Amino acid sequence: MKYDSKNNSRKPVPDSGNRGWVVREESPAFGVNPGEMKRLTIDVPASLHANIKVGCARQGIKMADAIRGLLEEQFGNIE
């Protein structure tokens, strides 16, 4: 990893030889074909966030996948 010495910044500068950190991993939630994705930002209490994080870690799943699955269960079949 290189650093921007021109501006004395500690922000990492992408190294053309190492672009693995740029690649976004695709992981559809519970078999859902996501298609076009949109970002949804919500505020939750810190205690709920911690519970979600611990629960997902114990199950070996990503928080985003778990929450997508819950939203799909609740709202996926609205007609």
Distance bins in CASP14 RR format, pairs under 12 A and 6 or more apart:
PFRMAT RR
TARGET T0000
AUTHOR 0000-0000-0000
RMODE 2
METHOD distances of the structure
MODEL  1
1 10 0 0 0 0 0 1 0 0 0 0 0
1 11 0 0 0 0 0 1 0 0 0 0 0
1 12 1 0 1 0 0 0 0 0 0 0 0
1 13 1 0 0 1 0 0 0 0 0 0 0
1 14 0 0 0 0 1 0 0 0 0 0 0
1 15 1 0 0 1 0 0 0 0 0 0 0
1 17 0 0 0 0 0 1 0 0 0 0 0
1 18 1 0 0 1 0 0 0 0 0 0 0
1 19 0 0 0 0 0 1 0 0 0 0 0
1 20 0 0 0 0 0 1 0 0 0 0 0
1 21 0 0 0 0 1 0 0 0 0 0 0
2 9 0 0 0 0 0 1 0 0 0 0 0
2 10 0 0 0 0 0 1 0 0 0 0 0
2 11 0 0 0 0 0 1 0 0 0 0 0
2 12 1 0 0 1 0 0 0 0 0 0 0
2 13 1 0 1 0 0 0 0 0 0 0 0
2 14 1 0 0 1 0 0 0 0 0 0 0
2 15 1 0 1 0 0 0 0 0 0 0 0
2 16 0 0 0 0 1 0 0 0 0 0 0
2 17 0 0 0 0 0 1 0 0 0 0 0
2 18 0 0 0 0 1 0 0 0 0 0 0
3 9 1 0 0 1 0 0 0 0 0 0 0
3 10 1 0 1 0 0 0 0 0 0 0 0
3 11 1 0 0 1 0 0 0 0 0 0 0
3 12 1 0 0 1 0 0 0 0 0 0 0
3 13 1 0 0 1 0 0 0 0 0 0 0
3 14 0 0 0 0 0 1 0 0 0 0 0
3 15 0 0 0 0 0 1 0 0 0 0 0
4 10 0 0 0 0 1 0 0 0 0 0 0
4 11 1 0 1 0 0 0 0 0 0 0 0
4 12 0 0 0 0 1 0 0 0 0 0 0
4 13 1 0 1 0 0 0 0 0 0 0 0
4 14 0 0 0 0 0 1 0 0 0 0 0
5 11 0 0 0 0 0 1 0 0 0 0 0
5 13 0 0 0 0 1 0 0 0 0 0 0
6 13 0 0 0 0 1 0 0 0 0 0 0
7 13 0 0 0 0 0 1 0 0 0 0 0
12 18 0 0 0 0 0 1 0 0 0 0 0
12 21 0 0 0 0 1 0 0 0 0 0 0
12 22 0 0 0 0 0 1 0 0 0 0 0
13 21 0 0 0 0 0 1 0 0 0 0 0
14 20 0 0 0 0 1 0 0 0 0 0 0
14 21 1 0 0 1 0 0 0 0 0 0 0
14 22 1 0 0 1 0 0 0 0 0 0 0
14 23 0 0 0 0 0 1 0 0 0 0 0
15 21 0 0 0 0 1 0 0 0 0 0 0
15 22 0 0 0 0 0 1 0 0 0 0 0
16 22 0 0 0 0 0 1 0 0 0 0 0
24 37 0 0 0 0 0 1 0 0 0 0 0
24 64 0 0 0 0 0 1 0 0 0 0 0
25 62 0 0 0 0 1 0 0 0 0 0 0
25 64 0 0 0 0 0 1 0 0 0 0 0
25 65 0 0 0 0 0 1 0 0 0 0 0
26 32 0 0 0 0 0 1 0 0 0 0 0
26 33 0 0 0 0 0 1 0 0 0 0 0
26 34 1 0 0 1 0 0 0 0 0 0 0
26 35 0 0 0 0 0 1 0 0 0 0 0
26 37 0 0 0 0 1 0 0 0 0 0 0
26 62 0 0 0 0 0 1 0 0 0 0 0
26 64 0 0 0 0 0 1 0 0 0 0 0
26 65 0 0 0 0 0 1 0 0 0 0 0
27 34 0 0 0 0 1 0 0 0 0 0 0
27 37 0 0 0 0 0 1 0 0 0 0 0
27 60 0 0 0 0 0 1 0 0 0 0 0
27 61 0 0 0 0 1 0 0 0 0 0 0
27 62 1 0 0 1 0 0 0 0 0 0 0
27 63 0 0 0 0 0 1 0 0 0 0 0
27 64 1 0 0 1 0 0 0 0 0 0 0
27 65 1 0 1 0 0 0 0 0 0 0 0
27 66 0 0 0 0 0 1 0 0 0 0 0
27 68 0 0 0 0 1 0 0 0 0 0 0
27 69 0 0 0 0 0 1 0 0 0 0 0
28 34 1 0 1 0 0 0 0 0 0 0 0
28 35 0 0 0 0 1 0 0 0 0 0 0
28 37 0 0 0 0 1 0 0 0 0 0 0
28 61 0 0 0 0 0 1 0 0 0 0 0
28 62 0 0 0 0 0 1 0 0 0 0 0
28 64 0 0 0 0 0 1 0 0 0 0 0
28 65 1 0 0 1 0 0 0 0 0 0 0
28 68 0 0 0 0 1 0 0 0 0 0 0
28 69 0 0 0 0 1 0 0 0 0 0 0
28 72 0 0 0 0 0 1 0 0 0 0 0
29 35 0 0 0 0 0 1 0 0 0 0 0
29 37 0 0 0 0 0 1 0 0 0 0 0
29 56 0 0 0 0 0 1 0 0 0 0 0
29 61 0 0 0 0 1 0 0 0 0 0 0
29 62 0 0 0 0 1 0 0 0 0 0 0
29 63 0 0 0 0 0 1 0 0 0 0 0
29 64 1 0 0 1 0 0 0 0 0 0 0
29 65 1 0 1 0 0 0 0 0 0 0 0
29 66 1 0 0 1 0 0 0 0 0 0 0
29 67 1 0 0 1 0 0 0 0 0 0 0
29 68 1 1 0 0 0 0 0 0 0 0 0
29 69 1 0 1 0 0 0 0 0 0 0 0
29 70 0 0 0 0 1 0 0 0 0 0 0
29 71 0 0 0 0 1 0 0 0 0 0 0
29 72 1 0 0 1 0 0 0 0 0 0 0
29 73 0 0 0 0 0 1 0 0 0 0 0
29 76 0 0 0 0 0 1 0 0 0 0 0
30 59 0 0 0 0 0 1 0 0 0 0 0
30 61 0 0 0 0 1 0 0 0 0 0 0
30 62 0 0 0 0 0 1 0 0 0 0 0
30 64 0 0 0 0 0 1 0 0 0 0 0
30 65 1 0 0 1 0 0 0 0 0 0 0
30 66 0 0 0 0 1 0 0 0 0 0 0
30 67 0 0 0 0 0 1 0 0 0 0 0
30 68 1 0 0 1 0 0 0 0 0 0 0
30 69 1 0 1 0 0 0 0 0 0 0 0
30 70 0 0 0 0 1 0 0 0 0 0 0
30 71 0 0 0 0 0 1 0 0 0 0 0
30 72 1 0 0 1 0 0 0 0 0 0 0
30 73 0 0 0 0 1 0 0 0 0 0 0
30 76 0 0 0 0 0 1 0 0 0 0 0
31 65 0 0 0 0 1 0 0 0 0 0 0
31 68 0 0 0 0 1 0 0 0 0 0 0
31 69 0 0 0 0 1 0 0 0 0 0 0
31 72 0 0 0 0 1 0 0 0 0 0 0
32 64 0 0 0 0 0 1 0 0 0 0 0
32 65 0 0 0 0 1 0 0 0 0 0 0
32 67 0 0 0 0 0 1 0 0 0 0 0
32 68 1 0 0 1 0 0 0 0 0 0 0
32 69 1 0 0 1 0 0 0 0 0 0 0
32 70 0 0 0 0 0 1 0 0 0 0 0
32 71 0 0 0 0 1 0 0 0 0 0 0
32 72 1 0 1 0 0 0 0 0 0 0 0
32 73 0 0 0 0 0 1 0 0 0 0 0
32 75 0 0 0 0 0 1 0 0 0 0 0
32 76 0 0 0 0 1 0 0 0 0 0 0
32 77 0 0 0 0 0 1 0 0 0 0 0
33 68 0 0 0 0 0 1 0 0 0 0 0
33 72 0 0 0 0 0 1 0 0 0 0 0
34 64 0 0 0 0 0 1 0 0 0 0 0
34 65 0 0 0 0 0 1 0 0 0 0 0
34 68 1 0 0 1 0 0 0 0 0 0 0
34 69 0 0 0 0 0 1 0 0 0 0 0
34 71 0 0 0 0 0 1 0 0 0 0 0
34 72 0 0 0 0 1 0 0 0 0 0 0
35 68 0 0 0 0 0 1 0 0 0 0 0
37 64 0 0 0 0 0 1 0 0 0 0 0
37 68 0 0 0 0 1 0 0 0 0 0 0
38 68 0 0 0 0 0 1 0 0 0 0 0
38 71 0 0 0 0 0 1 0 0 0 0 0
39 64 0 0 0 0 0 1 0 0 0 0 0
39 68 0 0 0 0 0 1 0 0 0 0 0
40 64 0 0 0 0 1 0 0 0 0 0 0
40 67 0 0 0 0 1 0 0 0 0 0 0
40 68 0 0 0 0 1 0 0 0 0 0 0
40 71 0 0 0 0 1 0 0 0 0 0 0
40 75 0 0 0 0 0 1 0 0 0 0 0
41 64 0 0 0 0 0 1 0 0 0 0 0
41 67 0 0 0 0 0 1 0 0 0 0 0
42 48 0 0 0 0 0 1 0 0 0 0 0
42 49 0 0 0 0 0 1 0 0 0 0 0
42 52 0 0 0 0 0 1 0 0 0 0 0
42 67 0 0 0 0 1 0 0 0 0 0 0
42 71 0 0 0 0 0 1 0 0 0 0 0
43 49 0 0 0 0 1 0 0 0 0 0 0
44 50 0 0 0 0 1 0 0 0 0 0 0
44 51 0 0 0 0 1 0 0 0 0 0 0
44 52 1 0 0 1 0 0 0 0 0 0 0
44 53 0 0 0 0 0 1 0 0 0 0 0
44 63 0 0 0 0 0 1 0 0 0 0 0
44 67 0 0 0 0 1 0 0 0 0 0 0
45 51 0 0 0 0 1 0 0 0 0 0 0
45 52 0 0 0 0 0 1 0 0 0 0 0
46 52 0 0 0 0 0 1 0 0 0 0 0
46 53 0 0 0 0 0 1 0 0 0 0 0
47 53 0 0 0 0 0 1 0 0 0 0 0
47 54 0 0 0 0 0 1 0 0 0 0 0
48 54 0 0 0 0 0 1 0 0 0 0 0
48 55 0 0 0 0 0 1 0 0 0 0 0
48 63 0 0 0 0 0 1 0 0 0 0 0
48 67 0 0 0 0 0 1 0 0 0 0 0
49 55 0 0 0 0 0 1 0 0 0 0 0
49 56 0 0 0 0 0 1 0 0 0 0 0
49 63 0 0 0 0 1 0 0 0 0 0 0
49 67 0 0 0 0 0 1 0 0 0 0 0
50 56 0 0 0 0 0 1 0 0 0 0 0
50 57 0 0 0 0 0 1 0 0 0 0 0
50 63 0 0 0 0 0 1 0 0 0 0 0
51 57 0 0 0 0 0 1 0 0 0 0 0
51 58 0 0 0 0 0 1 0 0 0 0 0
51 63 0 0 0 0 0 1 0 0 0 0 0
51 66 0 0 0 0 0 1 0 0 0 0 0
52 58 0 0 0 0 0 1 0 0 0 0 0
52 59 0 0 0 0 0 1 0 0 0 0 0
52 61 0 0 0 0 0 1 0 0 0 0 0
52 62 0 0 0 0 0 1 0 0 0 0 0
52 63 1 0 1 0 0 0 0 0 0 0 0
52 64 0 0 0 0 0 1 0 0 0 0 0
52 65 0 0 0 0 0 1 0 0 0 0 0
52 66 1 0 0 1 0 0 0 0 0 0 0
52 67 1 0 0 1 0 0 0 0 0 0 0
52 70 0 0 0 0 1 0 0 0 0 0 0
53 59 0 0 0 0 0 1 0 0 0 0 0
53 60 0 0 0 0 0 1 0 0 0 0 0
53 61 0 0 0 0 0 1 0 0 0 0 0
53 62 0 0 0 0 0 1 0 0 0 0 0
53 63 1 0 0 1 0 0 0 0 0 0 0
53 64 0 0 0 0 0 1 0 0 0 0 0
53 66 0 0 0 0 1 0 0 0 0 0 0
53 67 0 0 0 0 0 1 0 0 0 0 0
54 60 0 0 0 0 0 1 0 0 0 0 0
54 61 0 0 0 0 0 1 0 0 0 0 0
54 63 0 0 0 0 0 1 0 0 0 0 0
54 66 0 0 0 0 0 1 0 0 0 0 0
55 61 0 0 0 0 1 0 0 0 0 0 0
55 62 0 0 0 0 0 1 0 0 0 0 0
55 63 0 0 0 0 1 0 0 0 0 0 0
55 66 0 0 0 0 1 0 0 0 0 0 0
55 67 0 0 0 0 0 1 0 0 0 0 0
56 62 1 0 0 1 0 0 0 0 0 0 0
56 63 1 0 1 0 0 0 0 0 0 0 0
56 64 0 0 0 0 1 0 0 0 0 0 0
56 65 1 0 0 1 0 0 0 0 0 0 0
56 66 1 0 1 0 0 0 0 0 0 0 0
56 67 0 0 0 0 1 0 0 0 0 0 0
56 68 0 0 0 0 0 1 0 0 0 0 0
56 69 0 0 0 0 0 1 0 0 0 0 0
56 70 0 0 0 0 0 1 0 0 0 0 0
57 63 0 0 0 0 1 0 0 0 0 0 0
57 66 0 0 0 0 0 1 0 0 0 0 0
58 66 0 0 0 0 0 1 0 0 0 0 0
59 65 0 0 0 0 1 0 0 0 0 0 0
59 66 1 0 0 1 0 0 0 0 0 0 0
60 66 0 0 0 0 1 0 0 0 0 0 0
61 67 0 0 0 0 0 1 0 0 0 0 0
61 68 0 0 0 0 0 1 0 0 0 0 0
61 69 0 0 0 0 1 0 0 0 0 0 0
61 70 0 0 0 0 0 1 0 0 0 0 0
62 68 0 0 0 0 1 0 0 0 0 0 0
62 69 0 0 0 0 0 1 0 0 0 0 0
63 69 0 0 0 0 0 1 0 0 0 0 0
63 70 0 0 0 0 0 1 0 0 0 0 0
64 70 0 0 0 0 0 1 0 0 0 0 0
64 71 0 0 0 0 0 1 0 0 0 0 0
65 71 0 0 0 0 0 1 0 0 0 0 0
65 72 0 0 0 0 0 1 0 0 0 0 0
66 72 0 0 0 0 0 1 0 0 0 0 0
66 73 0 0 0 0 0 1 0 0 0 0 0
67 73 0 0 0 0 0 1 0 0 0 0 0
67 74 0 0 0 0 0 1 0 0 0 0 0
67 75 0 0 0 0 0 1 0 0 0 0 0
68 74 0 0 0 0 0 1 0 0 0 0 0
68 75 0 0 0 0 0 1 0 0 0 0 0
68 76 0 0 0 0 0 1 0 0 0 0 0
69 75 0 0 0 0 0 1 0 0 0 0 0
69 76 0 0 0 0 1 0 0 0 0 0 0
70 76 0 0 0 0 0 1 0 0 0 0 0
71 77 0 0 0 0 0 1 0 0 0 0 0
71 78 0 0 0 0 0 1 0 0 0 0 0
72 78 0 0 0 0 0 1 0 0 0 0 0
END
